[in-house]
Amino acid sequence: MATRDYAAIALGYARGVVDQVIPTSIYTQLACQRTLDDIEASKYPDYPYEWSAEKVTHVCGFMERLPLVKGMKGQPLLRLEPWQVWWISQLFGWVERHGPRKGMRRFSMGHIEVARGNGKSALCSGLLLYMTAFDGEAGAECYAVATDERQAEIVFRDAMAMGQHRKASKLMKGKRVSFTANNIIHQASYSKATALSGDPRTKDGLNIHFAVVDELHAHPTRDMWDVIVTGAAKRDQSMILAITTAGFDLSGVCYEQRDYLIKC
C-alpha cells in the first residue's frame, strides 16, 4: 500500500503553525518553531541529533494500515491528521547522532493535551500495537495506564480491536502477534501489552518499554506516574506518553508536567 510523504506533512504543519496559517496556542507555535530550528541545526555534523524521515514513515505508515474501530461506518483505515503526524515525527524521528546511543531515540516522553473527540485514544492505541510488535525491542512490556480499570481498558481494548480486525489481520499475522483475553503478545520478541490500573504500590518491578498514561489530570496523586517513570528508566529506549483533557487541579502531577513542558 502506498504511503504518504509523512516527513513533508510534519514539516508542512510546523511551518503552517509558525506562519500562523494554522491557528494554535502559543505553546504549539513555540514547539513547532523548535522543530524548524532543530532541522536547521541538524544540517551541521556536530549537532548531537539527526531527524530520520525513514523512521517517521515507518511509524506513520504502520498506523495508517490500522482500521478505525469506533464511530465510523464501514471501519475505514486510520488517517492521521497533520498535527498527529508532526507529533509522531518528533517522538520517533529524532535520534542520537553520535556515541554509544547512536540511532536511539532523542525523546522518551510525550504529552497530548487536547479536547475530547480529537482522536488521541485511537492514536495511542495504534502506538501501543506498534511499540509491542514493530519497534524491534526484545521483551518489551507495554501498558495502557489509568486510575481505574475501565479507563485503562479504553486504549488497550481499542488496540486489541484494531489488531484483530480483518483489515489488519495480514499485518499482525506477518509479525506473529496473538491476542488473549488480557494481553497482546508478540511471540518472536516475547513482548506483550496489557492494561494497568489499581494500587501503584503493587506495581514495583515493572520493566517498561512503553506506557500510555490516560487522563493524567484525573490521577489523584503522583504515585502511579512515579511508578511508571521508575519502571521506564530500566530500558534504553523506553517511552511514556501522557494523554489528557484539561483539568482543574493546579497541584497535581498533570499540572506539574504541563508547567515543565511550557518551560521546555
Sequence and secondary structure as in RCSB ss.txt:
>XXXX:A:sequence
MATRDYAAIALGYARGVVDQVIPTSIYTQLACQRTLDDIEASKYPDYPYEWSAEKVTHVCGFMERLPLVKGMKGQ
PLLRLEPWQVWWISQLFGWVERHGPRKGMRRFSMGHIEVARGNGKSALCSGLLLYMTAFDGEAGAECYAVATDER
QAEIVFRDAMAMGQHRKASKLMKGKRVSFTANNIIHQASYSKATALSGDPRTKDGLNIHFAVVDELHAHPTRDMW
DVIVTGAAKRDQSMILAITTAGFDLSGVCYEQRDYLIKC
>XXXX:A:secstr
     HHHHHHHHHHHHHTTSS   HHHHHHHHHHHHHHHHTTSTTSSEEE HHHHHHHHHHHTTSB  SS TT 
 B    HHHHHHHHHHHHEEE SSTTTTSBS  EEEEE  TTSSHHHHHHHHHHHHHHTS  TT EEEEE SSHH
HHHHHHHHHHHHHHSGGGHHHHHHTTEEE SS EEETTTTEEEEEE S GGG TT  EEEEEEE GGG SSSHHH
HHHHHHHTTSTT EEEEEE   S SSSHHHHHHHHHHH 
